[in-house]
Each structure stands twice: as structure tokens, then as C-alpha cells.
Amino acid sequence: MMRALKISIAVMTTMIVVGLVVLIMTITQRLAVTKPTAPSVLDEPEGTRIAQITSAGDRLSLLLQGGGPDRIVVLDLKQGQVVLRSGLSH
């Protein structure tokens, strides 16, 4: 009887320690995630306005109007850079 109690205490203690280690590792990993950054300047002509914004994962697509033909700009939020510029024809 006493042996079974000692074994169960050892197993439960091990489970608690492992659970705490997993919890601490998870919290550390989530806090270490870098925040996405967007470029501060898009270098678009004066009069340009953002007509629509769409996000997909770590990419952000902007539909820009004014200041020339309508166009789409795709931003990589992790790198903070423009990865694609595409003009739209009417």
C-alpha cells in the first residue's frame, strides 16, 4: 500500500514539473515572436489613397487609387518591405 502511494506521488510530481516546463517554454516562445513591421513610406505619388486593404498571413495587399492608374501593392509584414507592385488597367 505504501509503495503504491510513493509511486503515485512520484508520477504526479513528475507530471507537474513537466507541465510547468512546457508552460514556461510556450510563454517564452510566444513573447519572443517579433512584431510585424510595415514600411513607413510607400513612395506613392501625391493624391494616392488606400481604397482597400486585404491581409493573408504575413502579407498585406493594398488597392491604391489616385495619383495615377489604380494599382496593387503587396507588403511583407515580417520584412517590412514592398514585395510586389502591379498596375491595373481599365
C-alpha positions as CSV (number, residue, x, y, z in Angstrom):
1,M,0.0,0.0,0.0
2,M,2.7,2.4,1.0
3,R,4.8,1.6,-2.1
4,A,1.8,2.4,-4.4
5,L,1.4,5.7,-2.7
6,K,5.1,6.6,-3.2
7,I,4.9,5.6,-6.9
8,S,1.8,7.7,-7.5
9,I,3.3,10.7,-5.7
10,A,6.5,10.4,-7.9
11,V,4.4,10.1,-11.1
12,M,2.2,13.1,-10.2
13,T,5.2,15.2,-9.2
14,T,6.9,14.4,-12.5
15,M,3.7,15.4,-14.4
16,I,3.5,18.7,-12.6
17,V,7.2,19.5,-13.3
18,V,6.9,18.6,-17.0
19,G,3.7,20.6,-17.3
20,L,5.4,23.7,-15.7
21,V,8.3,23.3,-18.1
22,V,6.0,23.1,-21.1
23,L,4.0,26.1,-19.9
24,I,7.2,28.2,-19.4
25,M,8.5,27.3,-22.8
26,T,5.3,28.1,-24.5
27,I,5.0,31.5,-22.8
28,T,8.7,32.3,-23.7
29,Q,8.2,31.4,-27.4
30,R,5.1,33.5,-27.7
31,L,6.7,36.5,-26.1
32,A,9.8,36.1,-28.3
33,V,7.7,36.4,-31.6
34,T,8.7,39.6,-33.4
35,K,6.0,42.1,-34.1
36,P,5.4,42.7,-37.8
37,T,6.6,45.9,-39.2
38,A,5.3,47.8,-42.2
39,P,7.3,50.2,-44.3
40,S,6.9,53.8,-43.1
41,V,6.9,55.2,-46.7
42,L,5.3,53.6,-49.7
43,D,6.8,56.1,-52.2
44,E,3.5,56.7,-53.9
45,P,2.5,59.9,-55.9
46,E,0.7,62.7,-54.2
47,G,-3.1,62.2,-54.2
48,T,-2.8,58.4,-53.7
49,R,-5.3,56.9,-51.3
50,I,-5.8,53.4,-49.9
51,A,-9.1,52.1,-51.3
52,Q,-8.9,48.6,-49.8
53,I,-6.7,46.5,-47.5
54,T,-6.6,42.7,-47.5
55,S,-4.4,40.5,-45.3
56,A,-3.3,36.9,-45.9
57,G,-0.8,35.5,-43.4
58,D,2.2,37.8,-43.2
59,R,1.2,39.6,-46.4
60,L,-0.9,42.8,-46.7
61,S,-2.4,43.8,-50.1
62,L,-3.3,47.4,-50.7
63,L,-5.5,48.7,-53.5
64,L,-4.3,52.2,-54.2
65,Q,-6.2,54.8,-56.2
66,G,-5.4,58.3,-57.3
67,G,-2.1,59.8,-58.2
68,G,-2.0,57.7,-61.4
69,P,-3.6,54.4,-62.5
70,D,-5.1,52.1,-59.9
71,R,-2.6,49.7,-58.5
72,I,-2.0,46.9,-56.0
73,V,0.9,46.9,-53.6
74,V,1.8,43.8,-51.6
75,L,3.7,44.2,-48.3
76,D,5.6,41.5,-46.4
77,L,4.9,42.4,-42.8
78,K,7.8,40.3,-41.4
79,Q,10.4,42.1,-43.5
80,G,8.6,45.4,-43.7
81,Q,9.1,45.6,-47.4
82,V,7.1,46.0,-50.6
83,V,7.3,42.7,-52.4
84,L,5.0,43.5,-55.4
85,R,3.7,46.5,-57.3
86,S,1.2,45.9,-60.0
87,G,-0.7,48.4,-62.1
88,L,-4.3,47.9,-63.0
89,S,-5.7,48.8,-66.5
90,H,-9.3,49.9,-67.1
